[in-house]
Amino acid sequence: MNLIKILQENRLMKTPQEIKLFEETLEKIAKYPKDDNLKELHLILDDNCEHPEIMFSLVHFLEDLDLQKQIPGLFWFLCGNGVYTDSFFSKIVLKVFPSKHFTIL
């Protein structure tokens, strides 16, 4: 099965099995990250998940990737994510990326 699809199907983490699948799958993806998966990875972020601390493992994975390659994924996250809320936006765009990728003078 497609790893992105496994993350998507288990993103709400309502059961211990969904949590385990999400964590194991993200670990597999992190071993061999692909830039062409960035849009799909951003769209997995969901404030409705039962365990946001585990969802933030995806945020931390994304923050280590090249920001320039993530801009299209961020765009789709902000414009195309039906469950988007302010919390992930504020944590990713306003806190994580500037501190990792920009110098404030």
Stockholm file with secondary structure:
# STOCKHOLM 1.0

chainA/1-105         MNLIKILQENRLMKTPQEIKLFEETLEKIAKYPKDDNLKELHLILDDNCEHPEIMFSLVHFLEDLDLQKQIPGLFWFLCGNGVYTDSFFSKIVLKVFPSKHFTIL
#=GR chainA/1-105 SS CCHHHHHHHHTTCCSHHHHHHHHHHHHHHHHSCCGGGHHHHHHHCCTTCSCHHHHHHHHHHHHTSCHHHHHHHHHHHHHHCTTCCHHHHIIIIIIIHHHHHCCCC
#=GC SS_cons         CCHHHHHHHHTTCCSHHHHHHHHHHHHHHHHSCCGGGHHHHHHHCCTTCSCHHHHHHHHHHHHTSCHHHHHHHHHHHHHHCTTCCHHHHIIIIIIIHHHHHCCCC
//
